[in-house]
């Protein structure tokens, strides 16, 4: 049950695109269709942004997109806005009904 | 509207016990897997445990297995986490979570803080 690897920080200017990576193994990210991403503002509960690698819940802007290649999943935020500044966490099913999270990435909008 | 409200957090001494509760409303509680996810101060999210719709199956992260017990009361739309033999490493905000698909949380409570300290 090792945590997935995310970069501790990422940044971009308003209007730009930024991509956050999430690296696991063939036992979790690489072998799972159940990779999700969460946004968390300070002092708030997380919010689901992407599920099943590429799907967006209703109400999440289409500026947020997900993808996966091999053991690495990615979250791309296009057209960065000030309100996108937050911590982002990836999560993956890891077999045997267990799940793992990434260590989190702090996204700064410059 | 889906609502998850945790309670039961607080200050407990090392080696002590605590029982967290989560009151669910706004959805058919018995239709969903439920989870507890925690977040230590200034740290990332950590999945703790989950439970099947009818309570017949439960799963835990290695660090709490044998010390924590997740349970549910579908008649009362409530989720519980019994925590025993608590240590400083268990200090965290504990979130009640409704799962949608596997390893995916669609709704979160506001969290309850558990502090283990003498």
Interface residues (C-beta under 8 A of the other chain):
Chain A: X1 X3 X32 X34 X36 X38 X40 X45 X46 X47 X48 X51 X52 X57 X89 X91 X92 X93 X94 X96 X97 X98 X99 X100 X101 X102 X103 X104
Chain B: X37 X44 X45 X46 X47 X50 X57 X59 X61 X62 X95 X100 X101 X102 X103 X104 X105 X106 X107 X108 X109 X110 X111
